[in-house]
Amino acid sequence: MTPDAPNALAREHERAQTLVEVGRLDEAAVLLGRLVAESPDSASLWFELSRCRLEQRDLAAGLSAAQEAVTADPQYAAGYYVLSKALCELRQYPAAVVAAREGVRLAPEAAMSHIMLARALRRFSDGLDDALVAARHAVEAEPDSYLAHFELGMVFAARRDGPEALRAMREAVRIDPHNPGARANLAVLERGERQKNVIEFTGEQMRTLAEDPQNVVLLHNINANLHRLLRRARWISLVCLLLAVLAARVFVTGDDATALPAPLGTRLYALAVVASLVSVCWWLTFRRLPSGAWHSVRRLCRRSRLVRSAPLAAAWCLLGAALLLVVPWTDRTVLQLITHLAWVPTVVAAYVDHSVRKLKDPFTLYATVR
């Protein structure tokens, strides 16, 4: 080995680290693969390769590289951090806890040791108390670490302690205001504590997604919120149908007042109210969302039949309301038939939608940050 070889290796190592940080993972993986082939006993190189593979979602390769890191140097604490992370990603939680505890033993003063232990422990339903202790140790070890506060917030969220989770996540965002994962979780927690309405929440999530387009959790939350906004259209359409029923005198409520057809002026006035109500609700919703929200709604409707059922049911109900008001019906049986054909499918669609959504959480917290 020439005298400059260690310096060259260090420079290449730093270059690989930079490539991982900026997201050029394919280049970093190639460079690190070459470096570990030249220096297979370097635990730090194996650590970087594992981190790179995990970012690429190549979990098997990430786990293998992490195991090589701890084999190359059993006293290298960072190797156990990435080993615990890889095992968590593979849902091998007992082994992840063992690796994280070894990291704590080797570096008890390091916040990352306790962060990884808390991250592994909170995956267990009976490990939340220990996870909380570990997360608090992380904050004590490094009070200015956004990762420590982020993990503390995640543990509180798993314990269903919304106010404390919100407080910890706000601290993480204060320390690193540009971290998309922390900001996304803060919006979810604020929504859970009713500190933001659904439109504000959706707008915040869409703006955060623009900074982190690959964040699948953000995309899931945005889709869940857009679905919620579309579901509101069903209830608005049912209100419009009720107005139409009253104006068109669909049901008998007296003698002279129920003569058919209903006066043209009454029907036109009700039609104007219905059109105004729908227009105002539409405008109030989309004017507060970022540009491109309408295109996101269209894409979501094309992909999901469940989501598509909400605007279709609302449109069907509004069509029934319009038929009641536009046509001067003289047969009350026909009016009642149109009314039932309008509201029954809408209510059935709402019931089916609600039943399906009960099977899964509408909002998800972003589990980890880099």
C-alpha positions as CSV (number, residue, x, y, z in Angstrom):
1,M,0.0,0.0,0.0
2,T,1.4,3.4,-1.0
3,P,1.7,6.2,1.6
4,D,-1.2,8.0,-0.1
5,A,-3.5,5.0,-0.1
6,P,-5.1,5.7,3.3
7,N,-5.8,9.3,2.3
8,A,-7.3,8.2,-1.0
9,L,-9.5,5.6,0.8
10,A,-10.7,8.3,3.2
11,R,-11.5,10.7,0.4
12,E,-13.5,7.9,-1.4
13,H,-15.2,7.1,1.8
14,E,-16.3,10.8,2.3
15,R,-17.4,10.9,-1.3
16,A,-19.6,7.8,-0.8
17,Q,-21.1,9.4,2.3
18,T,-21.9,12.5,0.4
19,L,-23.6,10.5,-2.4
20,V,-25.8,8.7,0.1
21,E,-26.7,12.0,1.8
22,V,-27.8,13.6,-1.5
23,G,-29.7,10.6,-2.6
24,R,-27.5,9.4,-5.4
25,L,-27.8,5.9,-4.1
26,D,-26.9,3.9,-7.2
27,E,-23.6,5.7,-7.6
28,A,-22.9,5.3,-3.9
29,A,-23.6,1.6,-4.0
30,V,-21.2,1.0,-6.8
31,L,-18.5,3.0,-5.1
32,L,-19.0,1.4,-1.8
33,G,-19.0,-2.1,-3.3
34,R,-15.6,-1.4,-4.8
35,L,-14.3,0.0,-1.5
36,V,-15.4,-2.9,0.6
37,A,-13.9,-5.3,-1.9
38,E,-10.6,-3.4,-1.4
39,S,-10.9,-3.1,2.4
40,P,-13.2,-5.9,3.6
41,D,-12.1,-5.3,7.2
42,S,-13.4,-1.7,7.3
43,A,-16.5,-1.7,9.5
44,S,-17.3,1.9,8.6
45,L,-17.4,1.0,4.9
46,W,-19.8,-1.9,5.5
47,F,-21.9,0.5,7.6
48,E,-22.2,3.0,4.8
49,L,-23.0,0.2,2.3
50,S,-25.7,-1.1,4.6
51,R,-27.2,2.3,5.0
52,C,-27.1,2.8,1.2
53,R,-28.8,-0.6,0.6
54,L,-31.5,0.1,3.1
55,E,-32.2,3.5,1.5
56,Q,-32.6,1.6,-1.8
57,R,-35.1,-0.7,-0.1
58,D,-32.7,-3.7,-0.8
59,L,-33.3,-5.1,2.7
60,A,-31.5,-8.4,2.3
61,A,-28.4,-6.7,1.0
62,G,-28.6,-4.1,3.8
63,L,-28.9,-6.7,6.5
64,S,-25.9,-8.6,5.0
65,A,-23.7,-5.5,4.9
66,A,-24.7,-4.6,8.5
67,Q,-23.7,-8.1,9.7
68,E,-20.4,-7.7,7.9
69,A,-19.9,-4.4,9.7
70,V,-20.3,-6.0,13.2
71,T,-18.2,-9.0,12.2
72,A,-15.4,-6.7,11.0
73,D,-15.4,-4.8,14.3
74,P,-17.6,-6.2,17.1
75,Q,-16.9,-3.0,19.1
76,Y,-18.2,-0.7,16.4
77,A,-21.4,0.7,17.8
78,A,-22.7,2.2,14.6
79,G,-22.7,-1.3,13.0
80,Y,-25.3,-2.3,15.6
81,Y,-27.4,0.8,14.8
82,V,-27.7,-0.1,11.2
83,L,-28.1,-3.8,12.0
84,S,-31.0,-3.0,14.3
85,K,-32.5,-0.8,11.6
86,A,-32.2,-3.5,9.0
87,L,-33.8,-6.1,11.3
88,C,-36.7,-3.7,12.1
89,E,-37.3,-3.2,8.4
90,L,-37.5,-7.0,8.0
91,R,-39.8,-7.1,11.0
92,Q,-37.4,-9.3,13.0
93,Y,-38.1,-7.3,16.1
94,P,-36.6,-9.5,18.8
95,A,-33.3,-9.6,17.0
96,A,-33.5,-5.8,16.4
97,V,-33.9,-5.2,20.1
98,V,-30.8,-7.4,20.9
99,A,-28.7,-5.5,18.3
100,A,-29.9,-2.1,19.6
101,R,-29.1,-3.1,23.2
102,E,-25.6,-4.1,22.2
103,G,-25.3,-0.6,20.6
104,V,-26.4,1.0,23.9
105,R,-23.8,-1.2,25.8
106,L,-21.0,0.0,23.5
107,A,-22.0,3.7,23.4
108,P,-24.3,4.5,26.2
109,E,-23.5,8.2,25.9
110,A,-24.6,8.4,22.2
111,A,-28.2,9.5,21.5
112,M,-28.4,7.2,18.5
113,S,-27.9,4.1,20.7
114,H,-31.0,4.9,22.6
115,I,-32.9,6.1,19.5
116,M,-32.4,2.7,17.8
117,L,-33.4,0.8,21.0
118,A,-36.6,2.9,21.3
119,R,-37.4,2.4,17.6
120,A,-37.0,-1.4,18.0
121,L,-39.0,-1.6,21.3
122,R,-42.0,0.5,20.1
123,R,-42.8,-2.2,17.5
124,F,-43.9,-4.4,20.4
125,S,-47.2,-3.9,22.0
126,D,-45.7,-4.8,25.4
127,G,-42.4,-2.8,24.9
128,L,-43.7,0.7,24.9
129,D,-42.7,1.5,28.5
130,D,-39.1,0.5,27.8
131,A,-39.3,2.3,24.5
132,L,-40.3,5.5,26.3
133,V,-37.4,5.2,28.8
134,A,-35.0,4.7,25.9
135,A,-36.4,7.7,23.9
136,R,-36.1,9.9,27.0
137,H,-32.5,8.8,27.5
138,A,-31.9,9.8,23.8
139,V,-33.3,13.3,24.5
140,E,-31.2,13.6,27.7
141,A,-28.0,12.5,25.8
142,E,-28.5,15.0,23.0
143,P,-31.2,17.6,23.6
144,D,-30.7,19.3,20.2
145,S,-31.1,16.1,18.2
146,Y,-34.3,16.2,16.1
147,L,-34.1,12.4,15.8
148,A,-34.3,12.0,19.5
149,H,-37.4,14.2,19.8
150,F,-38.9,12.5,16.7
151,E,-38.5,9.1,18.2
152,L,-39.9,10.3,21.5
153,G,-43.0,11.7,19.6
154,M,-43.4,8.3,17.9
155,V,-43.3,6.5,21.2
156,F,-45.9,8.8,22.7
157,A,-48.1,8.4,19.6
158,A,-47.8,4.6,19.9
159,R,-49.0,5.0,23.6
160,R,-52.0,7.1,22.3
161,D,-50.7,10.1,24.2
162,G,-51.6,12.7,21.7
163,P,-50.6,15.9,23.5
164,E,-47.1,14.6,24.5
165,A,-46.6,13.2,21.0
166,L,-47.5,16.6,19.6
167,R,-45.1,18.4,21.9
168,A,-42.2,16.2,21.0
169,M,-42.8,16.4,17.3
170,R,-43.1,20.2,17.4
171,E,-39.7,20.2,19.1
172,A,-38.3,18.0,16.3
173,V,-39.6,20.4,13.7
174,R,-38.3,23.4,15.6
175,I,-34.8,21.8,15.5
176,D,-35.0,20.8,11.9
177,P,-37.8,22.8,10.2
178,H,-37.1,21.4,6.8
179,N,-37.4,17.7,7.6
180,P,-40.4,16.4,5.6
181,G,-40.9,13.3,7.8
182,A,-41.2,15.3,11.0
183,R,-43.4,17.9,9.4
184,A,-45.7,15.3,7.9
185,N,-46.1,13.6,11.3
186,L,-46.7,17.0,13.0
187,A,-49.6,17.6,10.6
188,V,-51.0,14.2,11.4
189,L,-50.8,14.7,15.1
190,E,-52.3,18.2,14.9
191,R,-55.2,16.8,12.9
192,G,-55.6,14.0,15.5
193,E,-55.8,16.6,18.2
194,R,-58.3,18.7,16.1
195,Q,-55.9,21.6,15.8
196,K,-56.2,21.6,12.1
197,N,-59.2,21.0,9.9
198,V,-59.1,18.6,7.0
199,I,-58.4,21.2,4.3
200,E,-55.5,22.8,6.2
201,F,-54.1,19.4,6.9
202,T,-54.4,18.3,3.2
203,G,-52.7,21.5,2.0
204,E,-49.8,21.1,4.5
205,Q,-49.3,17.5,3.4
206,M,-49.4,18.3,-0.3
207,R,-46.8,21.1,0.2
208,T,-44.6,18.7,2.1
209,L,-44.9,16.0,-0.6
210,A,-43.6,18.5,-3.1
211,E,-40.3,18.5,-1.1
212,D,-40.3,14.7,-0.7
213,P,-42.1,13.1,-3.7
214,Q,-41.0,9.6,-2.7
215,N,-42.7,9.7,0.7
216,V,-45.3,7.0,0.4
217,V,-46.8,7.8,3.8
218,L,-47.4,11.4,2.8
219,L,-49.1,10.2,-0.3
220,H,-51.3,7.8,1.6
221,N,-52.3,10.6,4.0
222,I,-53.1,12.9,1.1
223,N,-55.2,10.3,-0.6
224,A,-57.1,9.6,2.6
225,N,-57.8,13.3,3.0
226,L,-58.9,13.8,-0.6
227,H,-61.2,10.9,-0.1
228,R,-62.6,12.5,3.0
229,L,-63.3,15.7,1.1
230,L,-65.1,13.8,-1.6
231,R,-67.2,12.0,0.9
232,R,-68.5,15.4,2.1
233,A,-70.0,15.9,-1.3
234,R,-72.5,13.0,-0.6
235,W,-73.9,14.8,2.5
236,I,-74.1,18.1,0.6
237,S,-76.0,16.4,-2.2
238,L,-78.5,14.9,0.3
239,V,-79.1,18.3,1.8
240,C,-79.8,19.6,-1.8
241,L,-82.2,16.7,-2.3
242,L,-84.1,17.6,0.8
243,L,-84.5,21.2,-0.4
244,A,-85.7,19.8,-3.7
245,V,-88.2,17.5,-2.0
246,L,-89.6,20.4,0.0
247,A,-89.8,22.7,-3.0
248,A,-91.4,20.1,-5.3
249,R,-94.0,19.0,-2.7
250,V,-93.0,15.4,-3.0
251,F,-94.9,14.3,0.2
252,V,-98.3,15.3,1.3
253,T,-98.3,17.9,4.2
254,G,-101.7,19.5,3.8
255,D,-104.5,20.1,1.2
256,D,-104.1,23.3,-0.8
257,A,-100.4,23.7,-0.2
258,T,-99.6,20.3,-1.9
259,A,-101.3,20.9,-5.2
260,L,-99.1,19.7,-8.1
261,P,-97.1,20.9,-9.9
262,A,-95.3,23.1,-7.5
263,P,-95.1,26.8,-8.5
264,L,-92.5,27.5,-11.1
265,G,-91.0,30.3,-9.0
266,T,-90.6,28.1,-6.0
267,R,-88.9,25.4,-8.0
268,L,-86.5,27.9,-9.7
269,Y,-85.7,29.5,-6.4
270,A,-84.8,26.1,-4.9
271,L,-82.8,25.2,-8.0
272,A,-80.8,28.5,-7.6
273,V,-80.2,27.7,-3.9
274,V,-79.0,24.2,-4.7
275,A,-76.6,25.5,-7.4
276,S,-75.3,28.2,-5.1
277,L,-74.8,25.7,-2.2
278,V,-72.8,23.3,-4.4
279,S,-70.7,26.1,-6.0
280,V,-69.8,27.7,-2.7
281,C,-68.8,24.4,-1.1
282,W,-66.7,23.5,-4.1
283,W,-65.0,26.9,-4.1
284,L,-64.4,27.0,-0.4
285,T,-62.7,23.6,-0.6
286,F,-60.4,23.9,-3.5
287,R,-59.4,27.6,-3.2
288,R,-57.6,26.7,0.1
289,L,-55.7,23.7,-1.4
290,P,-52.5,24.0,-3.3
291,S,-52.5,24.1,-7.1
292,G,-52.8,20.7,-8.6
293,A,-55.2,19.4,-6.0
294,W,-57.9,18.9,-8.6
295,H,-55.5,16.8,-10.8
296,S,-54.7,14.7,-7.7
297,V,-58.4,14.1,-7.1
298,R,-58.9,13.0,-10.7
299,R,-55.9,10.6,-10.5
300,L,-57.2,9.1,-7.2
301,C,-60.7,8.6,-8.6
302,R,-59.3,6.8,-11.7
303,R,-57.3,4.4,-9.4
304,S,-59.8,3.6,-6.8
305,R,-63.4,2.5,-7.2
306,L,-64.1,3.2,-3.6
307,V,-63.0,6.8,-3.9
308,R,-64.8,7.2,-7.2
309,S,-68.1,6.1,-5.7
310,A,-68.3,9.2,-3.5
311,P,-68.5,11.8,-6.3
312,L,-70.6,9.5,-8.5
313,A,-73.1,9.0,-5.7
314,A,-73.2,12.8,-5.0
315,A,-73.8,13.5,-8.7
316,W,-76.5,10.9,-8.9
317,C,-78.3,12.5,-5.9
318,L,-77.9,16.0,-7.4
319,L,-79.4,14.7,-10.6
320,G,-82.4,13.4,-8.8
321,A,-82.8,16.9,-7.1
322,A,-82.5,18.6,-10.4
323,L,-85.2,16.4,-12.0
324,L,-87.6,17.1,-9.1
325,L,-87.2,20.9,-9.6
326,V,-86.9,21.2,-13.4
327,V,-89.8,19.1,-14.6
328,P,-93.3,20.2,-13.6
329,W,-94.4,16.8,-12.3
330,T,-98.2,16.2,-11.7
331,D,-97.9,12.7,-10.3
332,R,-96.7,12.4,-6.8
333,T,-95.9,8.7,-7.2
334,V,-93.3,9.6,-9.8
335,L,-91.9,12.3,-7.5
336,Q,-91.5,9.9,-4.7
337,L,-90.0,7.3,-7.0
338,I,-87.3,9.8,-8.1
339,T,-86.6,10.8,-4.5
340,H,-86.1,7.2,-3.4
341,L,-84.0,6.4,-6.4
342,A,-81.8,9.4,-5.6
343,W,-81.2,9.0,-1.8
344,V,-81.1,5.2,-1.4
345,P,-78.0,4.5,-3.6
346,T,-76.2,7.5,-2.0
347,V,-76.8,6.2,1.5
348,V,-75.9,2.7,0.5
349,A,-72.6,3.9,-1.0
350,A,-71.8,5.9,2.1
351,Y,-72.5,2.8,4.3
352,V,-70.2,0.6,2.1
353,D,-67.5,3.2,2.1
354,H,-67.6,3.5,5.9
355,S,-67.5,-0.3,6.4
356,V,-64.5,-0.6,4.1
357,R,-62.6,2.2,5.8
358,K,-63.1,0.8,9.3
359,L,-60.7,-2.0,8.2
360,K,-57.7,0.4,8.0
361,D,-56.4,3.6,9.6
362,P,-57.1,6.7,7.6
363,F,-53.9,8.4,8.6
364,T,-50.4,7.0,9.2
365,L,-47.3,8.4,10.9
366,Y,-44.1,8.5,9.0
367,A,-42.2,5.8,10.9
368,T,-38.6,7.0,10.7
369,V,-36.5,9.8,9.4
370,R,-33.0,9.9,8.2
